[in-house]
Amino acid sequence: MQKTKILIMFFVVAFFLFIVPVSVAYADSPAPPSYFYAYVTNTDNNVKYIDVLVKFSKGSSYYSDLNSSNVKACGFNSSTPIVSYNQDGYRSISFHSKGINTMPSTSPGEFGICKDIELDNNSNSISTITDSIRIALLDKSGNILKVSNVVSVVPTSNDTFPREVRYDARIATPIVNFTPYYHGGFMAGNVIPSVSFILAFLFRMAISTTIETLIAIPFQIKPLWKIIVTNIATQIMLFALIVSDTQGYTNAVIIGEIIVFISEFVAYIFLFKHISKRKIAVYTAIANTISLAVGLIFNSFHIFVG
């Protein structure tokens, strides 16, 4: 009867602890093609905003004569230079688009001033609405300080899409970086995962194993080498499930984490017979939830994703 209560408690705790990870599991895969990022470096102190100028026709479903909500949010008006700008068909994506989430960016980051663009249709990339872009540097009033040369966003390969544009303000032309479409852990057509993906997995496995081993110390679960071996085995099992690409990446992560969670609990019962099952259940729930949370944080910041 006591064993049954412990098992029931374990699965109840596991269920509630997995509600949050499952709800954000899509963070385990890179952003869809609809996300496009702009980074500008080496600007002077007068530059307060950056914007992307897009060449799209008035007949485009993404075109708007005036995105009034963004204009008001910035404190601009229809006569502000960046709002009224129209040269060779290039208009501000922030003030002349619909179905696109973006505003002139002032957010400084690792790569300088950063700007995010998101199309409402996740399957569309920026190349579906324009074949080229320019970068505009603005002062705090929306006056245009500099406009870059034109750069193409048309992919040279059918399996790639434009992910980001990087612009060094000291030179004339930005650089657009393209990335292959994501197919569940490694690129479609590859027989084996990429080297970068394997290295990212090994690093994550080391981090996860270290976290769960350290958490075992205050629980007085010894010897620790059993924790390490079990973690390595379950992480390899998770890796195999993800790269098999039979479930789709997100489903593989959700199913895999649940399998890992249960497998480690069962393994620890047999490996640590001198420790109460209640303590093992609580430890397994906490250790796996923390290591999963760290993994999701890495994914959110696109760190060690391969």
NUFI-555251 format. One line per field, with one value per residue (C-alpha): residue number from 0; residue in three letters; x, z, y. Coordinates in steps of 0.25 Angstrom, whole numbers. Layout:
! residues N
seq [NUM / ...]
type [Ala / ...]
xx [X / ...]
zz [Z / ...]
yy [Y / ...]
END
This chain:
! residues 306
seq [0 / 1 / 2 / 3 / 4 / 5 / 6 / 7 / 8 / 9 / 10 / 11 / 12 / 13 / 14 / 15 / 16 / 17 / 18 / 19 / 20 / 21 / 22 / 23 / 24 / 25 / 26 / 27 / 28 / 29 / 30 / 31 / 32 / 33 / 34 / 35 / 36 / 37 / 38 / 39 / 40 / 41 / 42 / 43 / 44 / 45 / 46 / 47 / 48 / 49 / 50 / 51 / 52 / 53 / 54 / 55 / 56 / 57 / 58 / 59 / 60 / 61 / 62 / 63 / 64 / 65 / 66 / 67 / 68 / 69 / 70 / 71 / 72 / 73 / 74 / 75 / 76 / 77 / 78 / 79 / 80 / 81 / 82 / 83 / 84 / 85 / 86 / 87 / 88 / 89 / 90 / 91 / 92 / 93 / 94 / 95 / 96 / 97 / 98 / 99 / 100 / 101 / 102 / 103 / 104 / 105 / 106 / 107 / 108 / 109 / 110 / 111 / 112 / 113 / 114 / 115 / 116 / 117 / 118 / 119 / 120 / 121 / 122 / 123 / 124 / 125 / 126 / 127 / 128 / 129 / 130 / 131 / 132 / 133 / 134 / 135 / 136 / 137 / 138 / 139 / 140 / 141 / 142 / 143 / 144 / 145 / 146 / 147 / 148 / 149 / 150 / 151 / 152 / 153 / 154 / 155 / 156 / 157 / 158 / 159 / 160 / 161 / 162 / 163 / 164 / 165 / 166 / 167 / 168 / 169 / 170 / 171 / 172 / 173 / 174 / 175 / 176 / 177 / 178 / 179 / 180 / 181 / 182 / 183 / 184 / 185 / 186 / 187 / 188 / 189 / 190 / 191 / 192 / 193 / 194 / 195 / 196 / 197 / 198 / 199 / 200 / 201 / 202 / 203 / 204 / 205 / 206 / 207 / 208 / 209 / 210 / 211 / 212 / 213 / 214 / 215 / 216 / 217 / 218 / 219 / 220 / 221 / 222 / 223 / 224 / 225 / 226 / 227 / 228 / 229 / 230 / 231 / 232 / 233 / 234 / 235 / 236 / 237 / 238 / 239 / 240 / 241 / 242 / 243 / 244 / 245 / 246 / 247 / 248 / 249 / 250 / 251 / 252 / 253 / 254 / 255 / 256 / 257 / 258 / 259 / 260 / 261 / 262 / 263 / 264 / 265 / 266 / 267 / 268 / 269 / 270 / 271 / 272 / 273 / 274 / 275 / 276 / 277 / 278 / 279 / 280 / 281 / 282 / 283 / 284 / 285 / 286 / 287 / 288 / 289 / 290 / 291 / 292 / 293 / 294 / 295 / 296 / 297 / 298 / 299 / 300 / 301 / 302 / 303 / 304 / 305]
type [Met / Gln / Lys / Thr / Lys / Ile / Leu / Ile / Met / Phe / Phe / Val / Val / Ala / Phe / Phe / Leu / Phe / Ile / Val / Pro / Val / Ser / Val / Ala / Tyr / Ala / Asp / Ser / Pro / Ala / Pro / Pro / Ser / Tyr / Phe / Tyr / Ala / Tyr / Val / Thr / Asn / Thr / Asp / Asn / Asn / Val / Lys / Tyr / Ile / Asp / Val / Leu / Val / Lys / Phe / Ser / Lys / Gly / Ser / Ser / Tyr / Tyr / Ser / Asp / Leu / Asn / Ser / Ser / Asn / Val / Lys / Ala / Cys / Gly / Phe / Asn / Ser / Ser / Thr / Pro / Ile / Val / Ser / Tyr / Asn / Gln / Asp / Gly / Tyr / Arg / Ser / Ile / Ser / Phe / His / Ser / Lys / Gly / Ile / Asn / Thr / Met / Pro / Ser / Thr / Ser / Pro / Gly / Glu / Phe / Gly / Ile / Cys / Lys / Asp / Ile / Glu / Leu / Asp / Asn / Asn / Ser / Asn / Ser / Ile / Ser / Thr / Ile / Thr / Asp / Ser / Ile / Arg / Ile / Ala / Leu / Leu / Asp / Lys / Ser / Gly / Asn / Ile / Leu / Lys / Val / Ser / Asn / Val / Val / Ser / Val / Val / Pro / Thr / Ser / Asn / Asp / Thr / Phe / Pro / Arg / Glu / Val / Arg / Tyr / Asp / Ala / Arg / Ile / Ala / Thr / Pro / Ile / Val / Asn / Phe / Thr / Pro / Tyr / Tyr / His / Gly / Gly / Phe / Met / Ala / Gly / Asn / Val / Ile / Pro / Ser / Val / Ser / Phe / Ile / Leu / Ala / Phe / Leu / Phe / Arg / Met / Ala / Ile / Ser / Thr / Thr / Ile / Glu / Thr / Leu / Ile / Ala / Ile / Pro / Phe / Gln / Ile / Lys / Pro / Leu / Trp / Lys / Ile / Ile / Val / Thr / Asn / Ile / Ala / Thr / Gln / Ile / Met / Leu / Phe / Ala / Leu / Ile / Val / Ser / Asp / Thr / Gln / Gly / Tyr / Thr / Asn / Ala / Val / Ile / Ile / Gly / Glu / Ile / Ile / Val / Phe / Ile / Ser / Glu / Phe / Val / Ala / Tyr / Ile / Phe / Leu / Phe / Lys / His / Ile / Ser / Lys / Arg / Lys / Ile / Ala / Val / Tyr / Thr / Ala / Ile / Ala / Asn / Thr / Ile / Ser / Leu / Ala / Val / Gly / Leu / Ile / Phe / Asn / Ser / Phe / His / Ile / Phe / Val / Gly]
xx [0 / 11 / 18 / 5 / 4 / 18 / 16 / 3 / 10 / 22 / 13 / 4 / 16 / 22 / 9 / 9 / 24 / 22 / 11 / 20 / 31 / 21 / 15 / 28 / 34 / 33 / 45 / 53 / 53 / 59 / 49 / 41 / 44 / 35 / 45 / 56 / 66 / 74 / 87 / 94 / 108 / 118 / 108 / 110 / 103 / 93 / 87 / 75 / 67 / 69 / 58 / 57 / 53 / 45 / 42 / 28 / 17 / 4 / -3 / 4 / -5 / 6 / 6 / -1 / -2 / 0 / 2 / -4 / -2 / 13 / 14 / 6 / 14 / 27 / 22 / 24 / 14 / 11 / 22 / 33 / 44 / 45 / 29 / 29 / 41 / 39 / 50 / 51 / 39 / 46 / 37 / 39 / 34 / 30 / 21 / 16 / 12 / 1 / 2 / 16 / 20 / 31 / 35 / 48 / 58 / 66 / 70 / 85 / 90 / 102 / 102 / 99 / 85 / 76 / 62 / 52 / 42 / 31 / 21 / 8 / 9 / 20 / 23 / 26 / 40 / 43 / 47 / 32 / 29 / 41 / 54 / 63 / 64 / 71 / 75 / 72 / 79 / 70 / 71 / 62 / 52 / 51 / 60 / 68 / 83 / 88 / 82 / 90 / 92 / 81 / 84 / 76 / 68 / 65 / 71 / 81 / 76 / 62 / 64 / 69 / 62 / 68 / 70 / 77 / 84 / 96 / 100 / 113 / 110 / 124 / 122 / 111 / 105 / 99 / 101 / 89 / 91 / 82 / 79 / 74 / 60 / 59 / 55 / 56 / 70 / 78 / 77 / 68 / 76 / 88 / 90 / 96 / 94 / 103 / 116 / 111 / 98 / 106 / 116 / 104 / 97 / 110 / 111 / 97 / 98 / 110 / 102 / 90 / 98 / 106 / 93 / 86 / 98 / 100 / 85 / 87 / 97 / 87 / 78 / 90 / 88 / 101 / 109 / 109 / 115 / 102 / 95 / 105 / 104 / 89 / 88 / 98 / 90 / 76 / 82 / 87 / 73 / 67 / 77 / 74 / 59 / 61 / 70 / 61 / 52 / 40 / 32 / 35 / 45 / 35 / 28 / 41 / 46 / 33 / 32 / 46 / 47 / 35 / 42 / 55 / 47 / 41 / 53 / 62 / 52 / 51 / 66 / 69 / 59 / 68 / 81 / 78 / 70 / 75 / 68 / 53 / 45 / 39 / 52 / 56 / 43 / 45 / 59 / 56 / 45 / 53 / 66 / 59 / 51 / 63 / 71 / 60 / 58 / 73 / 71 / 59 / 67 / 78 / 68 / 62 / 75 / 79 / 91 / 97 / 86 / 95]
zz [0 / 3 / -10 / -17 / -10 / -14 / -28 / -29 / -22 / -32 / -44 / -39 / -36 / -50 / -57 / -50 / -52 / -67 / -69 / -71 / -79 / -88 / -90 / -94 / -101 / -115 / -109 / -111 / -126 / -133 / -137 / -150 / -163 / -160 / -150 / -156 / -148 / -151 / -144 / -146 / -140 / -140 / -140 / -134 / -122 / -131 / -135 / -126 / -135 / -146 / -156 / -168 / -182 / -190 / -205 / -206 / -215 / -210 / -215 / -205 / -194 / -184 / -189 / -181 / -186 / -171 / -159 / -149 / -137 / -138 / -142 / -130 / -121 / -126 / -124 / -139 / -150 / -165 / -168 / -160 / -170 / -167 / -168 / -181 / -187 / -201 / -210 / -221 / -215 / -201 / -189 / -174 / -170 / -157 / -162 / -175 / -172 / -167 / -162 / -157 / -143 / -142 / -138 / -139 / -129 / -119 / -111 / -110 / -109 / -111 / -126 / -125 / -127 / -130 / -137 / -138 / -149 / -148 / -159 / -154 / -163 / -157 / -170 / -177 / -177 / -181 / -195 / -197 / -197 / -203 / -211 / -204 / -192 / -187 / -173 / -168 / -156 / -149 / -139 / -127 / -135 / -147 / -156 / -165 / -163 / -172 / -182 / -186 / -199 / -204 / -200 / -206 / -196 / -207 / -203 / -213 / -208 / -207 / -193 / -187 / -183 / -178 / -163 / -160 / -166 / -160 / -163 / -159 / -160 / -165 / -178 / -189 / -190 / -180 / -180 / -180 / -173 / -178 / -170 / -174 / -170 / -157 / -158 / -143 / -138 / -151 / -165 / -175 / -184 / -175 / -171 / -157 / -149 / -151 / -143 / -137 / -132 / -126 / -119 / -114 / -109 / -102 / -95 / -91 / -86 / -77 / -72 / -69 / -62 / -54 / -49 / -45 / -38 / -30 / -26 / -21 / -11 / -1 / -3 / 2 / -10 / -11 / -18 / -28 / -40 / -41 / -43 / -54 / -61 / -61 / -66 / -78 / -82 / -81 / -89 / -100 / -101 / -102 / -113 / -121 / -120 / -124 / -136 / -141 / -146 / -145 / -136 / -140 / -131 / -121 / -119 / -118 / -107 / -99 / -100 / -98 / -85 / -79 / -83 / -76 / -64 / -62 / -66 / -56 / -45 / -47 / -49 / -36 / -28 / -32 / -31 / -17 / -10 / 4 / 1 / 2 / -10 / -6 / -5 / -19 / -25 / -19 / -24 / -38 / -40 / -35 / -42 / -56 / -55 / -52 / -63 / -73 / -69 / -71 / -85 / -89 / -84 / -94 / -105 / -102 / -104 / -115 / -108 / -111 / -120 / -131]
yy [0 / 10 / 7 / 10 / 23 / 27 / 23 / 31 / 43 / 42 / 43 / 54 / 62 / 59 / 63 / 77 / 79 / 76 / 86 / 97 / 90 / 84 / 98 / 104 / 92 / 99 / 107 / 95 / 97 / 109 / 121 / 118 / 125 / 136 / 142 / 151 / 158 / 171 / 175 / 188 / 191 / 202 / 213 / 227 / 234 / 240 / 227 / 224 / 215 / 205 / 201 / 191 / 197 / 187 / 187 / 183 / 187 / 193 / 181 / 172 / 166 / 171 / 186 / 197 / 211 / 215 / 206 / 217 / 209 / 208 / 223 / 227 / 217 / 224 / 238 / 240 / 245 / 243 / 254 / 248 / 245 / 230 / 229 / 237 / 231 / 225 / 223 / 213 / 206 / 204 / 207 / 205 / 191 / 197 / 208 / 202 / 188 / 179 / 165 / 168 / 170 / 180 / 194 / 203 / 196 / 203 / 190 / 189 / 175 / 166 / 170 / 185 / 190 / 179 / 178 / 167 / 165 / 154 / 151 / 146 / 134 / 125 / 118 / 130 / 137 / 152 / 147 / 144 / 158 / 165 / 161 / 172 / 181 / 193 / 197 / 211 / 218 / 228 / 239 / 240 / 248 / 239 / 246 / 238 / 238 / 228 / 217 / 205 / 199 / 189 / 175 / 162 / 153 / 143 / 129 / 123 / 109 / 104 / 98 / 111 / 124 / 138 / 137 / 151 / 163 / 169 / 183 / 190 / 204 / 208 / 201 / 202 / 188 / 179 / 164 / 154 / 141 / 129 / 116 / 103 / 99 / 92 / 77 / 72 / 73 / 72 / 76 / 68 / 59 / 57 / 43 / 47 / 59 / 71 / 72 / 85 / 78 / 66 / 76 / 84 / 71 / 66 / 80 / 79 / 65 / 70 / 81 / 73 / 62 / 72 / 78 / 66 / 60 / 73 / 73 / 58 / 63 / 70 / 58 / 49 / 40 / 32 / 27 / 39 / 31 / 23 / 37 / 40 / 27 / 27 / 42 / 38 / 26 / 34 / 46 / 37 / 31 / 44 / 48 / 36 / 39 / 53 / 50 / 39 / 50 / 40 / 48 / 62 / 70 / 76 / 63 / 56 / 65 / 64 / 49 / 47 / 56 / 48 / 35 / 40 / 45 / 31 / 23 / 30 / 28 / 13 / 12 / 19 / 10 / -2 / 5 / 12 / 1 / 7 / 20 / 22 / 23 / 36 / 43 / 37 / 42 / 56 / 56 / 51 / 61 / 73 / 69 / 67 / 79 / 88 / 82 / 83 / 98 / 100 / 94 / 103 / 115 / 111 / 109 / 123 / 130 / 120 / 115 / 101 / 97 / 91]
END
